[in-house]
Amino acid sequence: DQQVKQNSPSLSVQEGRISILNCDYTNSMFDYFLWYKKYPAEGPTFLISISSIKDKNEDGRFTVFLNKSAKHLSLHIVPSQPGDSAVYFCAASSLSSNTGKLIFGQGTTLQVKP
Amino acid sequence: GAVVSQHPSWVICKSGTSVKIECRSLDFQATTMFWYRQFPKQSLMLMATSNEGSKATYEQGVEKDKFLINHASLTLSTLTVTSAHPEDSSFYICSAGRPSHGELFFGEGSRLTVL
């Protein structure tokens, strides 16, 4: 049972435009969500996170939106840059369990074309 | 700079041998570390939770006798792939953090290729 789903395996965007990556989850116990960026043969690097008490968190070009009623979150990158080309994973956790255990989505490969 | 370090980054071994991968937290003490595995073009799958001074907790479907985890100190966890076979070839990633602070850091990952 896939608790965190990224239904779009790939996304292609023109440089300067907005990239929107989507993620859905099923477990209502999740209260903390994160986005990671991963290049081939490297570990994931943290991008941005959001707690379930918020519906939006912004950090520079990256904004994460959370819709708890729909169990949906999205990552917006604007403006997109060629260096943003990578695989993006959303992940969910239950901080209230204090375990730090993350459940990852399948990932979306973003390609930003110059 | 990196706060979680893995070693080795790449390892190639023969089938039947055992391989040890180390995960170190550099700037903090980690009572809990996590081991993930990623197959090509797939998501990171949690394999086990490594607890300092106690037995690791394995996820369903992960063979604990195959993937030995030792968390002997607050800064080091090791994953040993015993009697490795080609199907064990994968990218192994560890993480450590402070959940109460909402922080989780990942190591650089270790690519295992079993011939």
Boltz contact constraints between the chains, C-beta under 6 A:
constraints:
  - contact:
      token1: [A, 43]
      token2: [B, 93]
      max_distance: 6.0
  - contact:
      token1: [A, 43]
      token2: [B, 106]
      max_distance: 6.0
  - contact:
      token1: [A, 43]
      token2: [B, 107]
      max_distance: 6.0
  - contact:
      token1: [A, 43]
      token2: [B, 108]
      max_distance: 6.0
  - contact:
      token1: [A, 43]
      token2: [B, 109]
      max_distance: 6.0
  - contact:
      token1: [A, 44]
      token2: [B, 106]
      max_distance: 6.0
  - contact:
      token1: [A, 95]
      token2: [B, 99]
      max_distance: 6.0
  - contact:
      token1: [A, 98]
      token2: [B, 99]
      max_distance: 6.0
  - contact:
      token1: [A, 100]
      token2: [B, 32]
      max_distance: 6.0
  - contact:
      token1: [A, 100]
      token2: [B, 97]
      max_distance: 6.0
  - contact:
      token1: [A, 100]
      token2: [B, 99]
      max_distance: 6.0
  - contact:
      token1: [A, 100]
      token2: [B, 104]
      max_distance: 6.0
  - contact:
      token1: [A, 104]
      token2: [B, 43]
      max_distance: 6.0
  - contact:
      token1: [A, 104]
      token2: [B, 44]
      max_distance: 6.0
  - contact:
      token1: [A, 106]
      token2: [B, 43]
      max_distance: 6.0
  - contact:
      token1: [A, 107]
      token2: [B, 43]
      max_distance: 6.0
